[in-house]
């Protein structure tokens, strides 16, 4: 509604009916009966996509340092790497994302070298990338480096705007 239309008027019952008519007319894209302004309806205006394909793919092509490995000496055991202070950046808003990453895997012939893994994870700190992409990219890079029997990456991201997210990706991936 046009603020200038009702700026100096009192909100009486009669006026409220006129305002309702104004709003109803505006919805249909007709001229306002209160002020003769022509209202453009929201439905008729082209909407820009909130998230673009560029947002969705943001960060996936970033260069990361290699995750180094060392020769495994045993078989049949599980390793859990806990990353309690993981940070990244939302590719749309630029706001920081905070979370906990857990990398669980059963090594085959190679184990992840933790210092290089830490340097790898630091690369996400200022990178605009969606949380879902983080978890899946970490899984792919861990599998590429260590070639484990199996692996699971779990990301539990802190709430922002009242919504938290937990994402889990597994290797081997389900068959399509």
C-alpha positions in Angstrom: 0.0 0.0 0.0 1.2 3.5 -0.6 2.2 5.2 2.6 1.4 8.6 1.1 -2.2 7.5 0.5 -3.0 7.2 4.2 -0.3 9.4 5.8 -2.5 12.0 7.3 -5.8 10.0 7.6 -7.1 8.4 10.8 -7.7 4.7 10.8 -11.5 4.6 11.1 -13.6 1.6 10.3 -14.7 3.3 7.1 -11.1 4.0 6.2 -10.0 0.4 6.9 -12.6 -0.8 4.4 -11.1 1.6 1.8 -7.6 0.4 2.6 -8.8 -3.2 2.1 -10.2 -2.2 -1.2 -6.9 -0.4 -2.0 -4.9 -3.6 -1.2 -7.4 -5.7 -3.2 -7.1 -3.4 -6.3 -3.3 -3.3 -6.0 -3.2 -7.1 -6.1 -5.0 -7.1 -9.4 -2.6 -4.4 -10.8 -5.4 -1.8 -11.1 -5.2 1.9 -10.1 -5.6 2.6 -6.4 -9.0 4.1 -5.6 -7.5 6.1 -2.7 -4.7 7.8 -4.5 -4.8 6.9 -8.2 -1.3 5.3 -8.0 -0.9 2.3 -10.3 0.1 -0.7 -8.3 2.4 -3.3 -9.9 1.6 -6.7 -8.5 4.3 -8.9 -7.1 3.0 -11.8 -9.1 3.7 -10.0 -12.3 7.2 -9.0 -11.4 10.0 -11.3 -12.6 11.6 -12.9 -9.6 15.4 -13.3 -9.5 16.4 -16.7 -8.2 17.6 -16.6 -4.6 20.2 -19.3 -5.3 21.9 -19.7 -8.6 23.8 -22.6 -10.1 27.0 -20.5 -9.3 26.0 -20.5 -5.6 25.4 -24.3 -5.8 28.8 -25.0 -7.3 30.7 -22.4 -5.3 33.9 -23.7 -3.8 33.8 -27.1 -5.6 36.6 -26.1 -8.0 38.8 -24.6 -5.3 42.4 -25.8 -5.1 43.2 -27.7 -1.9 46.5 -28.9 -0.5 47.1 -32.6 -0.8 46.1 -34.8 2.1 49.2 -36.9 2.8 49.1 -40.5 4.0 51.4 -43.0 5.7 51.5 -46.9 5.5 49.0 -48.7 7.7 50.5 -51.5 9.8 47.3 -53.2 11.0 43.9 -54.3 9.7 40.3 -54.3 10.9 40.2 -51.2 13.0 38.4 -47.8 12.8 39.9 -44.3 13.0 37.7 -41.3 14.0 39.1 -37.8 13.4 37.2 -35.1 15.3 37.3 -31.5 14.0 35.3 -29.5 16.7 36.1 -26.0 15.3 35.4 -26.3 11.6 34.6 -23.0 9.9 33.6 -22.0 6.4 31.7 -19.2 4.7 28.2 -19.2 3.1 28.6 -18.6 -0.6 25.5 -16.4 -0.8 25.7 -14.3 2.3 29.4 -14.3 3.1 28.5 -15.1 6.7 30.6 -17.6 8.6 29.4 -21.2 9.2 30.6 -23.1 12.3 30.4 -26.8 12.8 31.9 -30.1 13.9 33.2 -32.5 11.3 33.8 -36.2 12.1 35.7 -38.3 9.7 35.4 -42.1 10.4 37.1 -44.6 8.2 38.6 -48.1 8.2 42.1 -47.8 6.7 43.2 -50.3 4.1 46.8 -49.8 3.2 47.1 -46.0 4.0 46.2 -43.8 7.0 45.5 -40.1 6.9 48.4 -37.9 8.1 46.8 -35.5 10.5 48.9 -32.4 10.0 48.2 -32.3 6.3 44.5 -33.0 7.0 44.5 -30.0 9.3 46.1 -27.8 6.6 43.5 -29.2 4.1 40.6 -28.3 6.4 42.0 -24.8 7.0 41.4 -24.1 3.3 37.7 -24.1 4.0 38.0 -21.3 6.5 37.5 -18.4 4.0 35.9 -20.4 1.2 32.4 -19.8 0.2 30.8 -23.2 -0.1 27.6 -24.9 1.0 27.7 -27.2 3.9 26.4 -30.1 1.9 29.2 -29.6 -0.6 31.8 -29.5 2.3 30.9 -32.9 3.6 30.8 -34.5 0.2 34.0 -32.9 -1.0 35.8 -33.9 2.2 34.6 -37.5 1.7 35.8 -37.5 -1.9 39.2 -36.1 -1.0 39.7 -38.5 2.0 38.8 -41.5 -0.2 41.1 -40.2 -3.0 44.0 -39.9 -0.6 43.7 -43.0 1.7 41.6 -45.4 -0.4 39.9 -46.8 2.8 37.7 -49.9 3.1 34.9 -47.6 4.0 34.5 -44.0 5.2 31.8 -41.7 6.7 32.0 -37.9 7.0 29.5 -36.2 9.3 29.1 -32.5 9.5 27.0 -31.0 12.3 26.7 -27.3 11.6 25.6 -24.8 14.2 22.3 -23.0 13.9 22.1 -19.7 12.1 18.6 -18.2 11.9 17.4 -21.0 14.2 18.2 -23.8 11.8 21.1 -26.3 12.3 22.2 -28.8 9.7 23.6 -32.3 9.9 25.0 -33.9 6.8 26.4 -37.4 6.4 28.1 -38.8 3.3 29.3 -42.4 3.0 31.8 -44.4 1.0 31.3 -46.6 -0.9 28.6 -44.5 -2.4 25.2 -46.1 -3.1 24.9 -47.4 -6.7 22.7 -45.1 -8.9 
